[in-house]
Amino acid sequence: MGMKVPALAVLAAAAFAFPVSAAAGGAITQARTAAVDPVSFDGARALPEGGLVTPGSSTDRRTPEEIAKDEQVKADARVALTATLPGPDKEIAPPAPSKWITQDLMVAGATGALTGMLIGSLWGMTGLGVGLLVGFLIAYGVNKLKS
């Protein structure tokens, strides 16, 4: 036990000392670059939201035609989001009731399950469970075929 503590302390000190200086070098350089030129980061020009430069700013190098085209595209996108589609309104129809689960089928299945459980009880607990399942399936199937 006494030997493990100094070895762990040396390993912990080494882990904290060496990787920090190597990883911090790149981050410090990027921070200095961003502080000197806040518009530039990682070699790319930072653009405002939407990827377009605001018209009339000092970094805008577009022609008036390009500015008009970009503004028209943004206006068309806003209209497309708020426009209603032509045509009649349609409500979603409620789902049709299931033909597999009806009150008559469930009552017939329960009756068959009780009958199967009664007969299956002659063969013990296993027969009880198997009789329940088989009785339900037979009664349900017969009544499903009738309907």
N, C-alpha and C positions, 0 to 999 in steps of 0.2 A: 504494500500500500504506500509506503514511504517513497518508493521509486517512481510511482506513477504521477504524483503531484508535480514535481519539477519538470517532468517531460511534458505534461499537459500545459504547464505555464509557458514553456518555451514555444510549443506549437501554437498556442493562442497568441503569443506576442508576434510570432512570425506571420501568422495569418492576418493580423491587423496591420502590421507595418508595411509589408511589401505590396500587396495588391492595391492599396489605397493610392499610393503615389503614382502607379502606372495608369490606373483608371481615371484619376483626377486630371491628368495632364490634358487629355482631349477636351474634357468638359470646361476646364479653365480657359483654354484657347477659344472655344466657341462662345463662352460668356464675354470674353474681351472683345471678340468680333462683333457680337450683338450690341455691346455697350457703345462701341465706336460708331457703328453703322446700324441703327435699329431696323432699317428697312431690309437689310440683307441678312440672311441666315442660311447656313449650309450651302452657300453659293447660289441660291435662288432668290428671286425678288419676291417679297411678300406682297400679296395682293389682298384687297379687302374682300369682304364676303361676296360670294357669287363669282369670284375670279376676275372681276372687271375693275379697272382703275376708275376712280371718280372723275367725271369730266371736269376739265379745267385745272386739275392738280398738276404739280410740277413733274410728276412721273408719267403723265398721260402723253403717249407718243402716237395716239391714233388720229386719223384724219376725221374731219367733221362727218363724212359719209359713214365711216366705221362707227363713230359714236352714235349716230342716228340709227344705224342698223342694230347695234347692241341694245339701245334703249327700246326699240320696237320689239326685239325678241323678248326682253324682260316684260314688256307690257302684254304681249301675246300670252306669255306664260301665266301672268296673273289673271287674265280673262279666262283662260282655259281652266283654271282651278275653280273659278266661281261660276262658270257658265252651267246652265241646266241643259240637259239633253232633250231634244224634241221627241215627241211621242207620248202615248198614253201612259199614265201611271198604272203600274200593275202591283197588286198585293200578292204576297206569297201565300199560296193555298195551304191550309193546315194539312198535316200529314194524314194519310188514310189510316184508319185503325188496322192493327195487325190481324190477319186471319188465323194466325197460329196460336194466339193467346186470347181466347174468348171465355166468357163465364161458363158456357155449357161444356166446353172442352176441359176446363179446370175442375169442374164439379165431377165430370165423368172420370177424370184422372185420379182425383182424390178418392172416389169410391173404389176404383180399381186398386189403388194403393192400399187401402184398408183391407180389401179382400185378399190381396196378395200377401199382406203382412200376417193376416190370420192363418192362411195356409202355410206360409213360410215359417211360422213359429213352431211348426211340428219338427223342423230340422234345427232348432236352436237359434242362437243369436245371428249366425251367418245367414241362415235361411230367412230370418226375420228381415234383414236388410235387403237381401236379394229379392225376396218376395215383394217387398215394398216397391222396389224399382221396377221389377218385371210387371207387377200388377198395374202400376201407373202407366207404363209404356203400352201395354196391350190395350187397356181401356181407352187411353188417349188416341192411339192409332185407329182403333175401330170406329170411334166417334168422328175422327177427322176424315176418314174415308166416307162416312155417311153424309157429312156436310159438304 
